Amino acid sequence: MTDEPRRKLRPVPYRGWWKIAPTPDLTDVLPPPPEGAEIRNECNDHHIFRDAEGLWNLWACVRRTAVGRILCHWRAKDLTDAPWERTGQIIRADRDAGESLIDFQGQEFIQSPFVVREGDTWYLLYGGYATGANADGEPTTDYGEMENQISLMTSPDGRTWTRHRDEQGRSRVFAGPGAVRDPCFCKFDGLWYAYYAGHHNRDRKEAAIYVRTSEDLVHWSDWRIAQHDAEHGRQRYVPESPAVVRRGGYYYMFRTHGPSGGTYVYRSTDPLDFGQGKVCDRLVTRLPVIAPEIIVAPDGQEYLSKIHDPEGYGIQLSRLRWESDEV
């Protein structure tokens, strides 16, 4: 950590919300759904970034489509535009690259995109879902045993993407523990950190937020628990969708608590440790949003996103400020 003075802060959304990506009609890019299928096209985990031309881009996982979960793309000149332009660009799971090797409920899965820039290269990291193997590398179709994965694409401009391939031709950069998903990538003091949801001990109720580190976004350390919250008990798939930032000399983890529990924000002096067991002493606030991302505009203004409101799914933005939380 740098030597900046530490100031305890609290994030506060303000000035209302505007919808940048409403529920999309995907009939122009996907095949007809199976007879009797319920199609909702719900926008879910997502990420917002600028490309080489300075335009804003949104990649979002869209679930309950005609084929399963896909990645869908929107673009805008300004963050305050509403709605953004849906470009028609999508990304589907590639089984030849080792993604979504076992159908879930008869559907392909690709999810939770996150984009960062390093030098002249953009890195799109995303949930590649089922590896078809357990933690010991043995083939399995048991979802309780199966390891999921984080996969990678790269781009020279933030627009055109090429899948990463390892020596086995796979797009993955790491797998496990358990149902790996919802990655967030941050660079602190020259080192990359990957935060993500999953579960350990081959038990989906042993859910936590995990962290790995890397110097190049391709080769990653082993996982460790960044936060394991015993206050909420052994609940399947909780917690989810971490987002981590550094403000005022502290690290803040935004962590969604299931599909309707809102987002809890925790503070730490160590990016590897947001607490295990009773973590209420780390809690800063609770926000009534699901799967948020924090976006910083070139002028320093910050924005917060969320995935739905009482009217239904669709990516929305609000301005964000940080207030003093000193006692």
Secondary structure, DSSP 8 states (H G I E B T S, - for coil): --------EEEEEEEEEEEEEE----TTTS----TT-----EEEEEEEEE-TTS-EEEEEEEESSSSB-EEEEEEESSTT-SS-EEEEEEE---GGGT-S-S-BTTBB--EEEEEEEETTEEEEEEEEEEEEEETTS-B---TTTEEEEEEEEEESSSSS-EE---TTS--EEEE-SSS-EEEEEEEETTEEEEEEEEE-TT-TTSEEEEEEEESSSSSB---EEEEEEGGG-S-TT-SEEEEEEEETTEEEEEEE-TTTS-EEEEEESBTTBS-EE--GGGEEEEES-SS--EEE-TTS-EEEEEEEETTEEEEEEEEEEEEE---
